[in-house]
Amino acid sequence: MNKIVNYVNGKKNNISEKFISVYNPSTGEEISKVLLSQKEDFEDVIKSSKDSQASWSNTTPLKRSRILSNYKNLIEKNLEELATLVSTEHGKTLDDAKGSVTRGLEVVEFACGIPHLLKGEFSQNVGSNIDSWSVRQPLGISAGITPFNFPAMVPMWMYPISIACGNSFILKPSEKDPSCSIKLAELFTEAGLPDGVFNVIQGDKTIVDLILNSNDISSVSFVGSTPVAKYIYETSAKNGKRVQALGGAKNHLVVMPDANLSQAVDGIIGAGYGSAGERCMAVSVAVAVGEIADELVENIKNKASKLKVAPWTDKDSDMGPVISKEHKEKIENYISIGIQEGAKLIEDGRNYNIQGYENGYFLGPTLFDNVTKEMTIYKEEIFGPVVSVVRVKNYEEALSLVNDHPYGNGTSIYTSDGEVSRNFTTNTEIGMVGVNVPIPVPMAFHSFGGWKQSLFGDHAMHGMEGIHFYTKLKTVTSRWPKSIKSGPEFVLPTN
C-alpha cells in the first residue's frame, strides 16, 4: 500500500506513524494511506521553514523569478501526470483536472514577474532635500490550508506568490487527495528551489490548529466552507496573523427574458454540474426572470438528463463522482429536504448506478424548480450536482435575491441588454460578477475573492492582492544634510 507522507527539506519525510485511508471515489476502494502528522512532524516542518527563510528572502527577486520560470516549464511538462493524480483521488474528469492545473499554472506565470511586481514608489523632495520611498518586504513563514476540490489549483493560488515575495511556505493539503501536492513540491525542488522554502505537511485538524496557533507563522491562507473559514479567520487574527479565508458560496445565475437561451442553458449545465458541482464557483441557483422560466427549466432538464456520469477514465464522461461516501449521503439528504419543503424535483440524481462501479460515489444531475428563498436547499451550500431554479417577476426582484443572500462569492447574468448588464455589475454586492459568462473566475493577474460570508480578511487571492497580502509595506524617509541643525525640533515637520 502506497504511503503518502510529508515533504520537508526537499525530500519525503515523516516522524510519526499514524495513517488514514485515501479512496478512489469511482470505486470506493482504498488506494493509499496518508500520514496524519503530529506535533513532532509540525515542529520538524517549522524548523525547516525557519532555517531556509532568511537566505531565501535575501535572494534577489530576479533569481527567484528564474526558479519560478523553471518551475513553470516543469509543470507544463508534467501536466498530464499532475492531472491524473487529481482525477484519481478526486474523481473529476481528466480534461477538468487539466484545466484546473492550467489555472494554477497561470499564477506561477504571474509570479515570474516578481521583480516588477515588487517595485515600490519613490518621491523626491517630499520636504527640503528629503526623499521618501516605499518597499515591500516578505512576512516570513506563510501557510496555506487547502480544500479537496482543487488539489492543484488552489494551492498554486497561494504558494507561488508567497515564495516569489521571499517567504517560505507550508502547505497543508486536504487529506482526501494529497498526492498532487507532493508532486508539485518535488517539481519545485527540481526547478532549483532551495530546500525548506516549500514544505508540505499532511494531516487533519490537529495540524490546522498547530498552524493557527504557531508564533512562527506570519500568515494563513484558506479556502473551504464558511464555518471553517470563520474559525480560521478568528483564530488566526487572535494570534496576530495576517489571514485570507475564503468560505462558501451560493452562486446565482440570472437569466433575463432577452437572454440567448441556448447559451444560458449551456452555462448553467456546465457551471452547475461540472466537477459534480464541487466548486466554490459552481452555479447552484438559476434565477428565471419573467416568462422565460418554463422554457428555461425544460431546456435544463433535457440537457441534464443526457449528461454522461462516469469515472474519469471514460473519455466521454461529463462528470465523475463526488469525493466521498459521506459527502454523497449529505447531498442526498439535501435532496430529500428539498422535496419535503415543497420544491418540485424535476431531475433526481439519487440512486445512480454504473455497472462495475456500484461502490463508487456517483450522483446524477439533480434539478429543482419552484424553489423559494425560505428553503434549506436555497439557503445552504450543497456542494454537489444540484441546481435550484427560483422564479422571479422582474429584474429588480432578481437583483434583490442575489444581494440578500449571505454568501457573496460569484454571480452571473445572461442578457442582451447593456443597460441591465451595467446596472447588475454596478449594484450586485458580490465579489466576482459575470456577464454572459457562467463562472467568472478572474485570471491570475486579477484577484479572486468574494464578499460577505464568502471571504474573511482584507485580501482576495492572487493578482496584486496576493502580492500585497504576502508582503509588508515599509516607507523610508531620508535626508543627508551637510551639517546638522543644532537642537531638537518640537514641531511636526511640514513642507
PLY file of the C-alpha trace (Angstrom):
ply
format ascii 1.0
element vertex 495
property float x
property float y
property float z
element edge 494
property int vertex1
property int vertex2
end_header
0.00 0.00 0.00
1.39 3.37 -1.08
2.01 5.71 1.85
1.85 9.48 1.29
3.99 11.39 3.77
5.28 14.93 4.24
7.72 16.81 2.03
10.31 18.55 4.17
13.71 19.97 3.25
13.47 18.76 -0.31
12.54 15.14 0.41
9.71 12.91 1.60
9.70 12.66 5.35
7.69 11.56 8.37
8.35 11.16 12.09
5.00 9.91 13.41
3.45 6.69 12.10
-0.32 7.28 12.10
-2.03 6.92 8.72
-5.58 7.08 7.34
-7.02 5.77 4.08
-7.31 7.60 0.76
-10.10 6.31 -1.50
-10.81 6.19 -5.21
-14.23 7.92 -5.45
-15.11 5.99 -8.60
-14.76 2.58 -6.96
-14.91 3.25 -3.23
-11.66 1.30 -2.85
-8.73 2.26 -0.67
-5.84 3.23 -2.96
-3.28 4.60 -0.50
-2.70 5.84 3.00
-1.81 9.36 4.05
0.11 10.45 7.12
-1.76 12.07 9.98
1.07 14.29 11.14
1.51 15.02 14.81
3.22 17.79 16.76
6.72 16.39 16.20
6.16 16.43 12.42
4.94 20.01 12.63
7.97 21.11 14.64
10.20 19.48 12.02
8.46 21.48 9.28
8.71 24.74 11.23
12.44 24.25 11.79
13.00 23.62 8.10
10.98 26.69 7.12
12.80 28.94 9.60
16.22 27.69 8.52
15.52 28.47 4.86
13.57 31.71 5.07
16.33 34.23 5.85
18.57 33.26 2.97
15.62 32.97 0.59
14.35 36.44 1.48
17.82 37.79 0.64
17.81 36.05 -2.74
17.25 38.66 -5.44
13.77 38.79 -6.97
15.35 38.14 -10.37
16.89 34.85 -9.17
13.57 33.87 -7.61
11.89 34.66 -10.93
14.26 32.37 -12.83
13.48 29.46 -10.49
9.77 30.11 -10.94
10.26 30.14 -14.69
11.96 26.73 -14.49
9.06 25.57 -12.34
6.54 26.75 -14.90
8.26 24.71 -17.58
8.33 21.58 -15.42
4.63 21.89 -14.59
3.86 22.14 -18.29
5.93 19.01 -18.99
4.26 17.10 -16.17
0.72 18.42 -16.63
-0.69 15.03 -17.66
0.73 13.31 -14.56
-0.49 16.08 -12.24
-3.97 15.94 -13.75
-4.04 12.14 -13.44
-3.20 12.38 -9.75
-6.05 14.87 -9.30
-8.56 12.74 -11.21
-7.59 9.52 -9.45
-8.10 10.88 -5.95
-10.80 13.49 -6.59
-12.79 11.81 -9.36
-13.22 14.76 -11.73
-12.76 14.19 -15.46
-9.23 14.33 -16.83
-9.97 17.37 -19.00
-11.40 19.19 -16.00
-8.33 18.27 -13.95
-6.03 19.52 -16.71
-7.95 22.78 -16.81
-7.56 23.24 -13.07
-3.81 22.62 -13.20
-3.55 25.15 -16.03
-5.42 27.78 -13.99
-2.90 27.22 -11.20
-0.02 27.39 -13.68
-1.22 30.85 -14.71
-0.45 32.08 -11.18
3.08 30.68 -11.47
3.40 32.61 -14.74
2.19 35.76 -13.00
4.67 35.25 -10.15
7.54 35.05 -12.66
7.16 38.81 -12.99
8.05 39.36 -9.34
10.97 41.78 -10.00
8.45 44.20 -11.49
5.62 43.37 -9.09
7.71 44.19 -6.02
8.78 47.60 -7.26
7.94 50.32 -4.76
7.30 54.04 -5.13
9.74 56.92 -4.91
9.17 60.62 -4.31
11.97 63.14 -4.46
11.90 66.25 -2.27
8.87 65.40 -0.17
10.45 68.04 2.04
13.51 70.21 1.55
16.27 67.81 0.49
14.23 64.89 1.86
13.32 61.85 -0.26
10.76 59.15 0.52
10.25 55.70 -0.90
8.36 52.50 -0.17
9.41 48.87 -0.36
7.52 45.62 0.10
9.27 43.00 2.24
8.35 39.37 2.99
6.35 38.35 6.04
8.48 35.33 7.00
6.71 31.97 7.05
3.33 31.68 5.34
0.95 28.74 5.49
-1.87 27.51 3.28
-4.74 25.20 4.20
-6.42 23.95 1.04
-9.60 22.02 0.11
-10.18 18.71 -1.65
-11.94 20.09 -4.71
-8.88 21.71 -6.33
-5.75 19.95 -5.01
-3.53 21.64 -7.62
-5.15 24.95 -8.50
-5.96 26.37 -5.07
-2.52 25.68 -3.55
-1.00 27.31 -6.63
-3.12 30.39 -5.95
-1.09 30.74 -2.76
2.44 29.42 -2.58
3.99 30.65 -5.88
3.24 34.28 -4.99
4.24 33.87 -1.34
7.54 32.25 -2.30
8.16 34.78 -5.08
7.80 37.52 -2.47
10.59 35.95 -0.37
8.62 33.93 2.16
8.95 30.26 2.97
5.64 28.40 2.67
3.98 25.49 4.48
1.15 23.74 2.63
-1.44 21.63 4.45
-3.45 19.94 1.67
-6.68 18.02 2.06
-6.20 14.52 3.41
-8.74 13.28 0.82
-6.48 13.89 -2.21
-2.93 14.61 -1.03
-0.72 13.15 -3.79
-0.70 16.10 -6.16
0.80 18.41 -3.53
3.82 16.13 -3.15
4.43 16.05 -6.90
4.15 19.86 -7.06
6.74 20.15 -4.29
9.11 17.70 -5.97
8.93 19.68 -9.21
9.73 22.90 -7.35
12.86 21.29 -5.90
13.80 20.09 -9.37
13.36 23.67 -10.62
16.08 24.83 -8.22
14.11 26.00 -5.18
16.30 25.73 -2.06
15.34 23.00 0.39
12.90 24.07 3.07
11.39 27.04 1.24
8.35 24.97 0.28
7.28 22.25 2.71
4.15 20.07 2.64
2.63 18.66 5.81
-0.19 16.12 5.69
-2.81 15.87 8.40
-6.18 16.88 9.79
-7.46 19.47 12.28
-4.56 18.72 14.62
-2.16 20.29 12.13
-4.58 23.09 11.27
-4.72 24.16 14.91
-0.95 23.98 15.25
-0.63 26.27 12.21
-3.18 28.74 13.58
-1.54 28.93 16.98
2.12 28.92 15.91
4.10 32.04 16.77
6.45 31.31 13.88
3.84 31.57 11.12
3.01 35.08 9.97
0.08 34.48 7.62
-2.57 31.88 6.85
-4.43 31.40 3.59
-7.50 29.16 3.47
-10.23 28.00 1.10
-13.15 25.92 2.34
-16.57 26.14 3.94
-17.79 29.32 5.65
-17.94 27.90 9.22
-14.33 26.72 8.94
-13.23 29.94 7.20
-14.69 31.94 10.06
-12.86 29.73 12.58
-9.59 30.09 10.66
-10.03 33.86 10.49
-10.91 34.36 14.14
-8.19 32.06 15.48
-5.51 33.45 13.18
-6.41 37.07 13.95
-6.43 36.34 17.67
-2.86 35.10 17.29
-1.74 38.19 15.38
-1.57 36.61 11.93
-2.48 38.09 8.61
-5.27 35.96 7.17
-7.27 35.46 3.99
-10.01 32.86 4.47
-12.33 32.13 1.56
-15.60 30.50 2.55
-18.70 29.03 0.95
-20.88 30.18 -1.89
-24.37 30.12 -3.32
-23.78 31.48 -6.79
-26.81 32.82 -8.68
-27.07 32.91 -12.47
-29.79 35.35 -13.54
-31.49 34.63 -16.87
-33.32 37.64 -18.31
-36.20 37.25 -20.82
-34.00 38.67 -23.58
-31.12 36.26 -22.91
-29.74 33.88 -25.50
-31.48 30.86 -24.02
-29.19 28.25 -25.54
-26.09 29.98 -24.15
-27.71 30.43 -20.74
-28.67 26.76 -20.54
-25.19 25.64 -21.57
-23.74 27.96 -18.93
-25.97 26.52 -16.21
-25.28 22.92 -17.24
-21.50 23.35 -17.32
-21.22 25.51 -14.22
-23.84 23.64 -12.23
-22.88 20.05 -12.94
-19.21 20.26 -13.96
-16.91 18.61 -11.44
-20.10 17.19 -9.86
-20.87 20.66 -8.51
-17.87 20.55 -6.17
-16.67 24.05 -7.00
-16.93 27.23 -4.95
-17.81 28.95 -8.24
-20.46 26.38 -9.23
-23.84 27.77 -10.26
-26.29 26.36 -7.73
-29.18 28.82 -8.27
-30.68 29.69 -11.65
-32.86 32.80 -11.34
-35.52 32.75 -14.05
-36.91 36.23 -14.73
-40.46 36.53 -16.04
-41.85 34.45 -18.88
-38.57 32.69 -19.70
-38.91 30.33 -16.71
-40.87 27.43 -18.24
-38.69 27.19 -21.31
-35.53 27.53 -19.23
-36.47 24.67 -16.91
-37.46 22.43 -19.80
-34.17 23.04 -21.60
-32.07 22.45 -18.48
-33.94 19.19 -17.85
-33.43 17.98 -21.41
-29.68 18.64 -21.37
-29.11 17.45 -17.80
-30.80 14.12 -18.48
-28.32 13.45 -21.30
-25.16 14.08 -19.33
-22.86 11.09 -19.01
-21.83 10.39 -15.43
-18.85 8.04 -15.39
-15.36 7.51 -13.97
-12.63 9.87 -15.16
-11.09 7.01 -17.13
-14.06 7.21 -19.52
-13.08 9.87 -22.06
-16.74 10.63 -22.77
-17.57 11.37 -19.13
-19.18 14.75 -18.45
-18.90 14.47 -14.67
-17.50 11.99 -12.21
-18.33 11.00 -8.63
-18.35 13.20 -5.55
-15.43 12.98 -3.18
-16.65 10.54 -0.51
-19.42 8.28 0.66
-20.23 10.70 3.49
-20.49 13.65 1.12
-22.73 11.66 -1.22
-25.08 10.90 1.66
-25.07 14.56 2.70
-26.11 15.68 -0.80
-28.82 13.01 -0.97
-30.15 14.29 2.34
-30.37 17.82 0.93
-32.39 16.48 -2.00
-34.81 14.79 0.41
-35.14 18.01 2.41
-35.87 19.96 -0.79
-38.75 17.60 -1.58
-40.06 17.78 1.98
-40.03 21.60 1.93
-42.06 21.78 -1.26
-39.59 22.25 -4.11
-40.51 20.50 -7.34
-37.99 17.77 -8.20
-37.55 17.80 -11.97
-34.48 15.59 -12.27
-33.42 13.20 -9.49
-29.75 12.24 -9.29
-30.08 9.79 -6.43
-29.72 6.02 -6.87
-27.36 6.49 -9.78
-25.67 3.18 -10.52
-22.92 2.40 -13.01
-22.20 -1.21 -13.87
-18.85 -2.22 -12.45
-18.73 0.85 -10.22
-21.56 0.09 -7.84
-19.49 1.16 -4.82
-18.46 4.48 -6.35
-19.78 7.79 -5.02
-21.84 8.71 -8.07
-24.78 11.09 -8.22
-26.63 12.15 -11.33
-27.52 15.77 -12.10
-30.39 16.99 -9.93
-32.76 19.84 -10.82
-35.34 21.57 -8.62
-37.98 24.05 -9.77
-40.14 26.44 -7.75
-37.51 26.85 -5.07
-38.08 29.73 -2.66
-35.61 31.69 -0.56
-37.01 30.20 2.64
-35.97 26.65 1.68
-32.90 24.92 3.07
-31.62 23.96 -0.39
-31.61 27.65 -1.30
-30.04 28.97 1.89
-27.24 26.43 2.36
-24.28 25.41 0.23
-24.86 21.85 -1.01
-21.56 21.45 -2.91
-22.91 18.84 -5.27
-24.64 18.45 -8.66
-27.87 20.14 -7.55
-29.31 23.19 -9.35
-32.29 25.10 -7.94
-34.48 27.28 -10.15
-36.01 30.30 -8.44
-38.69 32.18 -10.38
-38.96 35.96 -10.05
-41.20 38.51 -11.73
-38.66 41.11 -12.82
-35.04 42.28 -12.79
-35.42 44.26 -9.55
-36.60 41.15 -7.72
-33.69 39.15 -9.18
-31.14 41.74 -8.03
-32.61 41.78 -4.52
-32.48 37.98 -4.39
-28.78 37.98 -5.28
-27.90 40.73 -2.80
-29.97 39.42 0.09
-28.16 36.08 0.25
-25.49 35.97 2.97
-22.93 34.50 0.57
-21.32 36.86 -1.92
-18.83 34.81 -3.88
-19.87 34.90 -7.54
-22.85 35.70 -9.73
-23.69 35.99 -13.43
-26.36 37.50 -15.62
-27.39 36.41 -19.11
-28.93 39.26 -21.06
-28.79 41.13 -24.37
-29.39 44.49 -22.67
-26.27 46.56 -21.97
-28.10 48.87 -19.58
-29.30 45.95 -17.46
-25.82 44.46 -17.54
-24.23 47.70 -16.37
-26.76 48.07 -13.57
-26.12 44.48 -12.47
-22.33 44.73 -12.43
-22.52 48.03 -10.57
-25.12 47.14 -7.95
-24.52 43.48 -7.10
-22.95 43.02 -3.67
-20.82 40.15 -4.91
-17.07 39.79 -5.31
-16.95 38.26 -8.80
-19.53 39.05 -11.48
-20.03 37.61 -14.96
-22.00 38.91 -17.93
-22.97 36.07 -20.26
-20.15 34.15 -18.56
-21.22 31.35 -16.20
-18.11 31.06 -13.99
-16.47 34.48 -13.63
-13.16 33.27 -12.19
-10.59 36.06 -12.69
-7.30 35.41 -14.45
-4.13 35.29 -12.36
-3.29 38.94 -12.96
-6.59 39.95 -11.39
-7.69 38.69 -7.97
-10.11 36.03 -6.73
-12.39 36.63 -3.75
-15.98 37.09 -2.64
-17.84 39.41 -0.30
-19.93 38.94 2.85
-19.79 35.40 4.28
-17.63 34.20 1.38
-14.43 35.97 2.43
-12.94 36.71 5.83
-9.97 39.06 5.81
-8.95 42.12 3.83
-7.30 40.47 0.84
-8.50 38.36 -2.08
-6.18 35.77 -3.66
-3.52 36.04 -6.39
-3.01 39.06 -8.59
-1.80 42.23 -6.87
-3.97 41.38 -3.87
-1.72 38.34 -3.40
1.46 40.43 -3.64
0.13 42.82 -1.01
-1.04 40.00 1.25
2.32 38.23 1.31
4.40 41.37 1.91
4.68 44.15 4.46
4.87 47.76 3.29
7.80 49.81 4.56
8.13 53.53 3.85
11.51 55.23 4.25
12.07 58.99 4.66
15.69 60.03 4.19
17.84 63.17 4.41
21.61 63.54 4.01
22.47 67.08 5.23
25.97 68.53 5.06
25.53 69.96 8.51
23.10 69.15 11.28
20.98 71.92 12.75
21.65 72.10 16.45
18.87 71.46 18.93
15.76 69.28 18.82
12.65 70.09 16.77
9.33 70.02 18.63
7.07 70.93 15.72
5.77 68.25 13.38
7.72 68.70 10.11
5.84 70.17 7.16
6.81 71.33 3.72
0 1
1 2
2 3
3 4
4 5
5 6
6 7
7 8
8 9
9 10
10 11
11 12
12 13
13 14
14 15
15 16
16 17
17 18
18 19
19 20
20 21
21 22
22 23
23 24
24 25
25 26
26 27
27 28
28 29
29 30
30 31
31 32
32 33
33 34
34 35
35 36
36 37
37 38
38 39
39 40
40 41
41 42
42 43
43 44
44 45
45 46
46 47
47 48
48 49
49 50
50 51
51 52
52 53
53 54
54 55
55 56
56 57
57 58
58 59
59 60
60 61
61 62
62 63
63 64
64 65
65 66
66 67
67 68
68 69
69 70
70 71
71 72
72 73
73 74
74 75
75 76
76 77
77 78
78 79
79 80
80 81
81 82
82 83
83 84
84 85
85 86
86 87
87 88
88 89
89 90
90 91
91 92
92 93
93 94
94 95
95 96
96 97
97 98
98 99
99 100
100 101
101 102
102 103
103 104
104 105
105 106
106 107
107 108
108 109
109 110
110 111
111 112
112 113
113 114
114 115
115 116
116 117
117 118
118 119
119 120
120 121
121 122
122 123
123 124
124 125
125 126
126 127
127 128
128 129
129 130
130 131
131 132
132 133
133 134
134 135
135 136
136 137
137 138
138 139
139 140
140 141
141 142
142 143
143 144
144 145
145 146
146 147
147 148
148 149
149 150
150 151
151 152
152 153
153 154
154 155
155 156
156 157
157 158
158 159
159 160
160 161
161 162
162 163
163 164
164 165
165 166
166 167
167 168
168 169
169 170
170 171
171 172
172 173
173 174
174 175
175 176
176 177
177 178
178 179
179 180
180 181
181 182
182 183
183 184
184 185
185 186
186 187
187 188
188 189
189 190
190 191
191 192
192 193
193 194
194 195
195 196
196 197
197 198
198 199
199 200
200 201
201 202
202 203
203 204
204 205
205 206
206 207
207 208
208 209
209 210
210 211
211 212
212 213
213 214
214 215
215 216
216 217
217 218
218 219
219 220
220 221
221 222
222 223
223 224
224 225
225 226
226 227
227 228
228 229
229 230
230 231
231 232
232 233
233 234
234 235
235 236
236 237
237 238
238 239
239 240
240 241
241 242
242 243
243 244
244 245
245 246
246 247
247 248
248 249
249 250
250 251
251 252
252 253
253 254
254 255
255 256
256 257
257 258
258 259
259 260
260 261
261 262
262 263
263 264
264 265
265 266
266 267
267 268
268 269
269 270
270 271
271 272
272 273
273 274
274 275
275 276
276 277
277 278
278 279
279 280
280 281
281 282
282 283
283 284
284 285
285 286
286 287
287 288
288 289
289 290
290 291
291 292
292 293
293 294
294 295
295 296
296 297
297 298
298 299
299 300
300 301
301 302
302 303
303 304
304 305
305 306
306 307
307 308
308 309
309 310
310 311
311 312
312 313
313 314
314 315
315 316
316 317
317 318
318 319
319 320
320 321
321 322
322 323
323 324
324 325
325 326
326 327
327 328
328 329
329 330
330 331
331 332
332 333
333 334
334 335
335 336
336 337
337 338
338 339
339 340
340 341
341 342
342 343
343 344
344 345
345 346
346 347
347 348
348 349
349 350
350 351
351 352
352 353
353 354
354 355
355 356
356 357
357 358
358 359
359 360
360 361
361 362
362 363
363 364
364 365
365 366
366 367
367 368
368 369
369 370
370 371
371 372
372 373
373 374
374 375
375 376
376 377
377 378
378 379
379 380
380 381
381 382
382 383
383 384
384 385
385 386
386 387
387 388
388 389
389 390
390 391
391 392
392 393
393 394
394 395
395 396
396 397
397 398
398 399
399 400
400 401
401 402
402 403
403 404
404 405
405 406
406 407
407 408
408 409
409 410
410 411
411 412
412 413
413 414
414 415
415 416
416 417
417 418
418 419
419 420
420 421
421 422
422 423
423 424
424 425
425 426
426 427
427 428
428 429
429 430
430 431
431 432
432 433
433 434
434 435
435 436
436 437
437 438
438 439
439 440
440 441
441 442
442 443
443 444
444 445
445 446
446 447
447 448
448 449
449 450
450 451
451 452
452 453
453 454
454 455
455 456
456 457
457 458
458 459
459 460
460 461
461 462
462 463
463 464
464 465
465 466
466 467
467 468
468 469
469 470
470 471
471 472
472 473
473 474
474 475
475 476
476 477
477 478
478 479
479 480
480 481
481 482
482 483
483 484
484 485
485 486
486 487
487 488
488 489
489 490
490 491
491 492
492 493
493 494
